[in-house]
Amino acid sequence: MEPLRLHLNELPWPPPKEVLDAARKGLEKLNRYSDEKKLQELMFKLGDYTGIASERIILSPGSDILLREAVHLFTQQRKVVTLCPSFLPTVTSARQTTNQLTRLRLSLPDFRLNMDLLKSELEGPCLLILDNPNNPTGKIVISPDEVKTLLEKEDVLLIVDEAYYEFSGITCANLVEKYPNLLVTRTMDKVFSLAGARIGFGLAGDVFLKKLSDFFIYLPQIALYACLAALDKKELMKERVNFIIEERKRLVEKLLTEGVEVYDTSANFILINSPIPEVVEELKKEGILITDLSHQMPQGFIRITIGKAEENNQFFNKFQKLRNRFGLTKKYDE
Ligand SMILES: Cc1ncc(COP(=O)(O)O)c(C=O)c1O
């Protein structure tokens, strides 16, 4: 049996029929690089979706690749400042390109970003990368107004990674027209049920736009066709997002009732602190995949993607059984 995938922050439903039909059309053109007109059309549609001029859109096969490219292009002679914990591939990429890397720790009790500390780190030429909401805490670490104050600083380049924007509803997108030193990255992979298609995009301020548009990006045909069709299904996407938000609330309440430490989140996953030894391995044996964060956070922190109602129940029931097995029932905690 297929394992239950609650480890990569994907949406649990496949794309709708119209998107699959469009992807098949793309499949028939696999001998060709993608058509430039179709790529233009995608940029227009993304412009319309985000409310940003389509000329500012940078396409990418997954936003992780765009983040890596931006890091490689903009770290020369710059200090890189990121968060800890945060989306790891971007950090790894920064490690490869600079030896001036600072990671600001988001600490308990609520993983708040200390703005004074952040500002004190931004002396001299810097590249600052913030995932907002942050992965894995799910926290909105910075407001658009706070972002503006950072963008006023000379010498600061800022990347705001908004992979989970549709869940948080908070964005810095409209700042890219005014601030040349801002890049906002987004993805179609999460809320549009297209993780297997791998399409991300950037909304680029002038400094980023100049360098990132040096290369022409031919997206894979199947992904391109699927993505164009998905942008015609925004209502369905919103329904799915709302469903996940409701399910997230329900699961959080159930876990809190059990006395589990759960943190506030604005994404399609939750962070919990679990004293069950080897919880990730134990659940894997039961066919449930979740994410162990011990490489970035203290022992016991795990991230769980919100799935369909029955999937969340399955996780909860197995998790509760494990708690009982290890004598961690609510009664025991009190
Ligand atoms: C914070 C964050 N940024 C970027 C990405 C990359 O998304 P993708 O490469 O699928 O567009 C992820 C994926 O999990 C993420 O969590």
Ligand as a Chemical Component Dictionary entry (heavy atoms), coordinates in Angstrom:
data_LIG
# 
_chem_comp.id                   LIG 
_chem_comp.type                 NON-POLYMER 
_chem_comp.pdbx_formal_charge   0 
_chem_comp.three_letter_code    LIG 
# 
loop_
_chem_comp_atom.comp_id 
_chem_comp_atom.atom_id 
_chem_comp_atom.alt_atom_id 
_chem_comp_atom.type_symbol 
_chem_comp_atom.charge 
_chem_comp_atom.model_Cartn_x 
_chem_comp_atom.model_Cartn_y 
_chem_comp_atom.model_Cartn_z 
_chem_comp_atom.pdbx_ordinal 
LIG C1 C1 C 0 9.435  27.670 2.122  1  
LIG C2 C2 C 0 9.538  26.944 0.824  2  
LIG N1 N1 N 0 10.034 27.584 -0.222 3  
LIG C3 C3 C 0 10.149 26.998 -1.426 4  
LIG C4 C4 C 0 9.749  25.690 -1.606 5  
LIG C5 C5 C 0 9.957  25.070 -2.947 6  
LIG O1 O1 O 0 8.768  24.842 -3.619 7  
LIG P1 P1 P 0 8.776  24.372 -5.129 8  
LIG O2 O2 O 0 10.194 24.094 -5.514 9  
LIG O3 O3 O 0 7.929  23.174 -5.159 10 
LIG O4 O4 O 0 8.212  25.504 -5.918 11 
LIG C6 C6 C 0 9.231  24.962 -0.535 12 
LIG C7 C7 C 0 8.844  23.569 -0.719 13 
LIG O5 O5 O 0 8.510  22.833 0.169  14 
LIG C8 C8 C 0 9.128  25.609 0.718  15 
LIG O6 O6 O 0 8.665  24.972 1.791  16 
# 
loop_
_chem_comp_bond.comp_id 
_chem_comp_bond.atom_id_1 
_chem_comp_bond.atom_id_2 
_chem_comp_bond.value_order 
_chem_comp_bond.pdbx_ordinal 
LIG C1 C2 SING 1  
LIG C2 N1 SING 2  
LIG C2 C8 DOUB 3  
LIG N1 C3 DOUB 4  
LIG C3 C4 SING 5  
LIG C4 C5 SING 6  
LIG C4 C6 DOUB 7  
LIG C5 O1 SING 8  
LIG O1 P1 SING 9  
LIG P1 O2 DOUB 10 
LIG P1 O3 SING 11 
LIG P1 O4 SING 12 
LIG C6 C7 SING 13 
LIG C6 C8 SING 14 
LIG C7 O5 DOUB 15 
LIG C8 O6 SING 16 
# 
